[in-house]
Amino acid sequence: MKSDNLKIPEYSKLVEVTYAALKSLGGSGKNNEINDKAVEILHLSDDVCSIPHLNSSSLSEINYRLAWARTLLKNYGAIENSSRSVWTITVDFSNVNTVNGEYIERNCKKANLVAALQDNSEEAQMEEAGIEIPEEVRPWRTKLHKVLIEMNAYAFERLTQRLLRECGFDDVRVTKKSGDGGIDGTGKLKINGIFSFNIAFQCKRYQGTVGAPEIRDFRGSLTTDIEKGVFITTGSFSKQAIEEASNPGKQQIDLIDGEEFITKLAEFGIGVKEIKDYEIDEEYFKKI
């Protein structure tokens, strides 16, 4: 593990690569697009990309560090994000081609952020210290991931059933019989109220990485009347699994990993409630 971790770039390098990735994507991009482009630029191996981050639910170590790299760039004023996790290079940096990661680390608005990252502080401690936490690694997500992992298998299938209904699926049914060949449920997806597709889904509570063999096994379980397969996991998907799912010569499989699953639960308010709070500017009251 230690030798693998040495292959993962430090935050200063990832800050530079994240900015380069956004430039390459046309100045804006979603989390997964930025992560994929950064990995491509760095030529990281699949083994390195699969190293899990111990304290952050289903995130890999590289995606965890890239999440913080975006936060460092945001604190520096180089990028900004919308509520839909779309990151954009700010107007002030529109003509800036490259950034200096070490300089940004040294001049970060939240100086204690870098120290906390170097000390491997837990996110809850950072939050208490008033540090802005990336959405992907906020403590409530880690806690929810633990709850999902500990759920009864059939309860998790029913939760998935509810989520798919909220996403627009109809006639969603959980398969109760054993030996169903990997299919945990079926449903219909209607597009624009006209076109409908028969779908089958498999939902697995994994803490690790789903590989290509699991995708192939699921695809092999699909009957001829199934037009779309959806593989849902609380873990993550390996690069090979993603490539296998989108193989142009085979039936396409849509993938929902743990981070997206948790995001959807929050979006539809399923077992999750948003709590609004206020940050106190103590310096303001001292100087008024």
C-alpha positions as CSV (number, residue, x, y, z in Angstrom):
1,M,0.0,0.0,0.0
2,K,2.8,2.4,0.9
3,S,4.5,2.0,-2.5
4,D,1.2,2.5,-4.3
5,N,0.5,5.6,-2.3
6,L,3.8,7.1,-3.4
7,K,2.6,7.0,-7.0
8,I,-0.3,9.2,-6.2
9,P,0.7,12.9,-6.8
10,E,0.8,15.4,-4.0
11,Y,-1.8,18.1,-3.7
12,S,0.3,20.8,-5.4
13,K,0.6,18.7,-8.5
14,L,-3.0,17.8,-8.5
15,V,-4.0,21.5,-8.2
16,E,-2.1,22.1,-11.4
17,V,-3.5,19.1,-13.2
18,T,-7.1,19.9,-12.1
19,Y,-6.7,23.4,-13.6
20,A,-5.2,21.9,-16.8
21,A,-8.1,19.4,-16.9
22,L,-10.7,22.2,-16.8
23,K,-8.8,24.1,-19.5
24,S,-8.8,20.9,-21.6
25,L,-12.6,20.5,-21.0
26,G,-13.3,24.0,-22.3
27,G,-13.3,25.8,-19.0
28,S,-15.9,23.8,-17.2
29,G,-16.7,20.3,-16.2
30,K,-18.4,18.0,-13.7
31,N,-16.5,16.2,-10.9
32,N,-16.3,12.9,-12.8
33,E,-15.2,14.6,-16.1
34,I,-12.4,16.5,-14.2
35,N,-11.3,13.4,-12.4
36,D,-11.2,11.3,-15.6
37,K,-9.3,14.0,-17.5
38,A,-6.8,14.4,-14.6
39,V,-6.1,10.7,-14.5
40,E,-5.6,10.7,-18.3
41,I,-3.1,13.6,-18.1
42,L,-1.2,11.9,-15.2
43,H,-1.2,8.5,-17.0
44,L,-2.1,6.8,-13.7
45,S,-2.4,3.1,-13.7
46,D,-5.6,1.3,-12.8
47,D,-4.1,-0.1,-9.7
48,V,-3.3,3.4,-8.4
49,C,-6.7,4.6,-9.3
50,S,-8.3,1.8,-7.4
51,I,-6.6,2.6,-4.1
52,P,-9.4,3.4,-1.6
53,H,-9.4,6.3,0.7
54,L,-9.9,4.9,4.2
55,N,-12.0,7.7,5.7
56,S,-14.2,8.7,2.8
57,S,-16.9,6.0,2.1
58,S,-16.5,4.9,-1.6
59,L,-14.0,7.5,-2.8
60,S,-10.7,6.3,-4.2
61,E,-7.6,8.1,-2.8
62,I,-6.9,9.9,-6.1
63,N,-10.5,11.2,-6.3
64,Y,-10.4,12.2,-2.7
65,R,-7.2,14.3,-3.3
66,L,-8.7,15.7,-6.5
67,A,-11.8,16.9,-4.6
68,W,-9.5,18.8,-2.2
69,A,-7.5,20.2,-5.2
70,R,-10.7,21.7,-6.5
71,T,-11.3,23.3,-3.1
72,L,-7.8,24.8,-3.0
73,L,-8.3,26.3,-6.5
74,K,-11.7,27.6,-5.3
75,N,-10.2,29.2,-2.2
76,Y,-7.6,30.8,-4.4
77,G,-10.3,32.3,-6.7
78,A,-9.3,30.4,-9.8
79,I,-12.5,28.2,-10.1
80,E,-16.0,28.3,-8.9
81,N,-18.8,25.7,-8.7
82,S,-22.6,25.6,-9.1
83,S,-25.1,23.6,-7.0
84,R,-24.9,20.9,-9.6
85,S,-21.2,20.1,-9.0
86,V,-20.2,21.9,-12.3
87,W,-16.9,23.6,-11.9
88,T,-15.9,26.6,-14.0
89,I,-12.8,28.7,-14.4
90,T,-13.5,32.2,-13.1
91,V,-13.5,35.3,-15.3
92,D,-10.3,36.6,-13.6
93,F,-8.5,33.4,-14.7
94,S,-10.1,33.1,-18.1
95,N,-6.8,34.0,-19.8
96,V,-4.5,32.1,-17.4
97,N,-3.2,28.9,-19.0
98,T,-1.4,27.3,-16.1
99,V,-1.2,27.8,-12.3
100,N,1.5,27.1,-9.7
101,G,0.3,24.5,-7.3
102,E,2.9,25.1,-4.7
103,Y,2.2,28.8,-4.7
104,I,-1.5,28.2,-4.3
105,E,-0.9,25.9,-1.4
106,R,1.3,28.5,0.3
107,N,-1.2,31.3,-0.3
108,C,-4.4,29.4,0.3
109,K,-7.0,31.6,2.0
110,K,-7.6,28.9,4.5
111,A,-3.9,28.4,5.6
112,N,-4.9,25.7,8.1
113,L,-6.5,23.6,5.3
114,V,-3.1,22.5,3.9
115,A,-1.8,21.6,7.4
116,A,-5.0,19.6,8.1
117,L,-4.5,17.6,4.8
118,Q,-0.9,16.9,5.5
119,D,-1.8,15.7,9.0
120,N,-4.5,13.4,7.5
121,S,-7.1,15.0,9.8
122,E,-10.6,13.6,9.6
123,E,-13.2,15.7,7.8
124,A,-15.3,16.2,11.0
125,Q,-12.3,17.8,12.6
126,M,-11.8,20.1,9.6
127,E,-15.5,21.0,9.6
128,E,-15.3,22.0,13.3
129,A,-12.2,24.1,12.5
130,G,-14.3,26.1,10.0
131,I,-12.7,24.6,6.9
132,E,-14.8,24.3,3.8
133,I,-15.2,20.6,3.0
134,P,-15.6,19.4,-0.6
135,E,-19.1,18.0,-1.1
136,E,-17.8,14.5,-1.9
137,V,-16.1,14.1,1.5
138,R,-18.4,15.8,3.9
139,P,-18.9,13.8,7.2
140,W,-22.7,13.2,6.6
141,R,-21.9,11.4,3.4
142,T,-19.4,9.0,5.2
143,K,-22.0,8.4,7.9
144,L,-24.8,7.7,5.3
145,H,-22.5,5.3,3.4
146,K,-22.0,3.4,6.7
147,V,-25.7,3.2,7.2
148,L,-26.2,1.9,3.6
149,I,-23.5,-0.8,4.1
150,E,-25.2,-2.0,7.3
151,M,-28.7,-2.2,5.8
152,N,-30.5,-5.5,5.3
153,A,-30.0,-6.7,1.8
154,Y,-33.8,-6.6,0.9
155,A,-34.2,-3.2,2.6
156,F,-31.4,-1.9,0.4
157,E,-33.2,-3.3,-2.7
158,R,-36.4,-1.5,-1.6
159,L,-34.5,1.7,-1.1
160,T,-33.1,1.3,-4.6
161,Q,-36.7,0.7,-5.9
162,R,-37.8,4.0,-4.3
163,L,-34.9,5.9,-5.7
164,L,-35.5,4.6,-9.2
165,R,-39.2,5.7,-9.0
166,E,-38.1,9.2,-7.9
167,C,-35.8,9.2,-11.0
168,G,-38.7,8.6,-13.3
169,F,-38.9,4.8,-13.6
170,D,-42.3,3.1,-13.6
171,D,-43.5,-0.3,-12.6
172,V,-40.4,-0.9,-10.6
173,R,-40.4,-4.4,-9.0
174,V,-37.9,-6.1,-6.7
175,T,-37.2,-9.7,-7.6
176,K,-37.9,-11.9,-4.6
177,K,-37.0,-15.3,-5.9
178,S,-33.5,-16.8,-5.5
179,G,-31.3,-17.8,-8.4
180,D,-32.5,-14.9,-10.5
181,G,-29.2,-14.7,-12.3
182,G,-28.0,-11.4,-10.8
183,I,-31.2,-9.4,-11.5
184,D,-32.5,-7.7,-8.4
185,G,-35.4,-5.9,-10.0
186,T,-37.1,-4.6,-13.1
187,G,-38.9,-1.6,-14.3
188,K,-39.8,0.7,-17.2
189,L,-38.2,4.0,-18.2
190,K,-40.4,6.3,-20.3
191,I,-38.8,9.1,-22.3
192,N,-40.9,12.2,-23.1
193,G,-44.0,10.3,-22.2
194,I,-43.8,8.3,-25.4
195,F,-40.8,5.9,-25.7
196,S,-40.5,3.3,-23.0
197,F,-37.7,0.8,-22.3
198,N,-37.7,-2.3,-20.2
199,I,-34.9,-2.1,-17.6
200,A,-33.3,-4.6,-15.2
201,F,-31.1,-3.6,-12.3
202,Q,-28.7,-5.1,-9.9
203,C,-27.8,-3.4,-6.6
204,K,-24.9,-4.4,-4.4
205,R,-23.7,-3.0,-1.1
206,Y,-19.9,-3.0,-1.8
207,Q,-17.3,-1.1,0.1
208,G,-14.6,-1.8,-2.5
209,T,-14.4,-1.7,-6.3
210,V,-16.7,-3.5,-8.7
211,G,-14.7,-5.0,-11.5
212,A,-15.4,-6.0,-15.1
213,P,-16.3,-9.6,-14.3
214,E,-19.3,-8.5,-12.3
215,I,-20.5,-6.3,-15.2
216,R,-20.1,-9.2,-17.6
217,D,-22.0,-11.5,-15.2
218,F,-24.9,-9.0,-14.9
219,R,-25.0,-8.5,-18.7
220,G,-25.2,-12.3,-19.1
221,S,-28.2,-12.5,-16.9
222,L,-30.3,-10.0,-19.0
223,T,-33.0,-11.6,-21.1
224,T,-33.9,-10.6,-24.6
225,D,-36.8,-8.4,-23.5
226,I,-34.5,-6.2,-21.4
227,E,-33.4,-3.2,-23.3
228,K,-31.3,-1.5,-20.6
229,G,-29.3,-2.7,-17.6
230,V,-28.5,-0.6,-14.6
231,F,-25.8,-1.7,-12.1
232,I,-25.9,0.1,-8.7
233,T,-23.3,-0.1,-6.0
234,T,-22.4,1.7,-2.8
235,G,-18.8,1.2,-3.8
236,S,-17.0,2.4,-7.0
237,F,-16.3,1.0,-10.4
238,S,-12.9,0.1,-11.8
239,K,-11.7,1.6,-15.1
240,Q,-12.1,-1.9,-16.6
241,A,-15.7,-2.1,-15.3
242,I,-16.6,1.3,-16.8
243,E,-15.0,0.3,-20.2
244,E,-16.8,-3.1,-20.1
245,A,-20.2,-1.4,-19.3
246,S,-19.8,1.0,-22.3
247,N,-18.3,-1.6,-24.7
248,P,-19.8,-0.5,-28.1
249,G,-20.0,-4.2,-29.3
250,K,-22.2,-5.3,-26.3
251,Q,-25.4,-4.3,-24.6
252,Q,-24.8,-1.0,-22.7
253,I,-24.9,-1.0,-18.9
254,D,-25.6,2.2,-17.0
255,L,-23.6,2.6,-13.8
256,I,-24.5,4.3,-10.5
257,D,-21.7,4.3,-7.9
258,G,-21.9,5.0,-4.2
259,E,-21.2,8.8,-4.5
260,E,-23.9,9.2,-7.1
261,F,-26.3,7.1,-5.1
262,I,-25.8,9.2,-2.0
263,T,-26.2,12.4,-4.1
264,K,-29.5,11.2,-5.5
265,L,-30.8,10.3,-2.0
266,A,-30.0,13.9,-0.9
267,E,-31.5,15.4,-4.1
268,F,-34.8,13.7,-3.5
269,G,-34.7,13.9,0.3
270,I,-34.9,10.2,0.8
271,G,-33.9,9.6,4.4
272,V,-31.8,12.8,4.4
273,K,-32.8,16.2,5.5
274,E,-30.8,19.4,4.8
275,I,-30.0,21.5,7.8
276,K,-29.2,25.2,7.2
277,D,-26.7,26.9,9.5
278,Y,-24.8,30.2,9.8
279,E,-21.0,30.8,9.9
280,I,-20.1,33.5,12.4
281,D,-17.5,36.1,11.3
282,E,-15.8,36.7,14.6
283,E,-13.4,39.2,13.1
284,Y,-16.3,41.4,12.0
285,F,-17.5,41.7,15.6
286,K,-14.0,42.5,16.9
287,K,-13.5,45.2,14.3
288,I,-16.9,46.9,14.2
